């Protein structure tokens, strides 16, 4: 019996133009057997939700370094909910202060990974949570 391949959308919301970390994560997820769609930089919440719907993804990985996560993540989740896509696992990485984790968790961000998190830990988390 073959298991379903996990489909992940890696997105860079807002004006943040630094995407090295997102590309490292995308490669690690691909190497782990996942299908990865990378949106590129400067994506709006609408663009991210639309891409997630078109690609029929299981996971959205949001990479942010700009500090705009408190503003942007709720907008992304609202866009997903408007499209009745509330069953997608949402994870985030980048520069996200520990004090913001409870808020993000409350709105539906399930995994938050900061600088130095091993790619193996992120891969394991996604595989265990999606299965």
C-alpha positions in Angstrom: 0.0 0.0 0.0 1.4 3.4 -1.0 0.9 6.4 1.2 -0.3 9.7 -0.1 2.5 12.2 -0.9 2.3 15.2 1.4 1.9 18.5 -0.6 3.4 21.6 0.9 3.1 25.2 -0.1 6.0 27.3 1.1 5.1 31.0 1.1 6.8 34.3 1.9 4.0 36.7 2.9 4.3 40.5 2.8 7.3 42.6 1.8 9.9 40.3 3.2 12.5 39.7 0.4 14.9 37.3 2.2 14.1 33.8 1.1 17.2 31.7 1.8 15.6 29.9 4.7 12.4 29.2 2.8 14.4 27.6 0.0 16.4 25.5 2.5 13.2 24.2 4.0 11.6 23.6 0.6 14.6 21.5 -0.4 14.6 19.6 2.9 10.9 18.8 2.5 11.4 17.7 -1.1 14.4 15.5 -0.1 12.0 13.9 2.5 9.6 12.9 -0.3 7.1 15.7 -0.1 5.9 17.6 -3.0 6.7 21.3 -2.5 5.4 24.3 -4.3 7.3 27.5 -3.5 5.5 30.8 -4.2 8.4 33.1 -4.2 8.7 36.4 -2.3 6.2 39.2 -1.6 3.0 37.2 -1.6 -0.3 38.6 -0.4 -2.6 36.6 1.8 -5.0 36.3 -1.1 -2.3 34.9 -3.4 -1.2 32.4 -0.8 -4.7 31.1 -0.2 -5.4 31.0 -3.9 -2.2 29.0 -4.6 -3.0 26.6 -1.7 -6.4 26.0 -3.2 -5.2 25.5 -6.8 -2.4 23.2 -5.7 -4.6 21.2 -3.2 -2.0 21.3 -0.5 -2.0 19.5 2.9 0.4 22.0 4.5 1.2 25.7 4.2 4.6 26.7 5.5 4.9 30.5 6.1 8.3 32.0 6.3 8.6 35.5 7.8 11.4 37.7 8.9 9.8 41.1 8.7 7.9 41.1 11.9 4.5 41.4 10.1 3.3 38.0 11.2 0.7 39.4 13.7 -0.9 41.3 10.8 -0.4 38.9 7.9 -1.1 35.4 9.4 -4.7 36.2 10.5 -5.4 37.6 7.0 -4.0 34.4 5.5 -6.1 32.2 7.8 -9.2 34.3 7.0 -8.6 33.9 3.3 -8.3 30.1 3.8 -11.5 30.0 5.9 -13.3 32.0 3.2 -12.4 29.3 0.8 -13.5 26.6 3.3 -9.9 25.4 3.6 -9.7 25.1 7.3 -8.2 21.6 7.3 -4.8 22.6 6.1 -1.9 22.3 8.5 -0.3 25.7 8.9 3.3 26.0 10.1 5.5 29.0 10.4 9.2 29.8 10.6 11.5 32.7 10.8 11.9 35.5 13.3 8.8 35.1 15.5 9.2 36.2 19.1 8.2 33.6 21.7 5.7 36.1 23.1 3.7 35.9 19.9 3.5 32.1 19.8 0.3 31.8 21.9 -1.6 34.3 19.7 -0.5 32.4 16.5 -1.4 29.1 18.1 -4.8 30.5 19.0 -5.5 31.5 15.4 -4.5 28.1 14.0 -0.7 28.1 13.4 0.2 24.6 14.6 4.0 24.6 14.4 6.3 27.5 14.9 10.0 27.0 14.1 12.7 29.5 14.9 16.2 30.0 13.8 18.3 26.9 14.4 15.5 24.4 14.2 16.8 21.4 12.4 15.2 20.5 9.1 14.8 17.0 10.4 12.6 18.2 13.2 10.4 20.2 10.8 10.1 17.2 8.4 9.2 14.9 11.3 6.6 17.4 12.7 4.9 17.7 9.3 4.9 13.9 8.7 3.6 13.1 12.1 0.9 15.8 12.1 -0.4 15.2 8.6 -0.6 11.4 8.9 
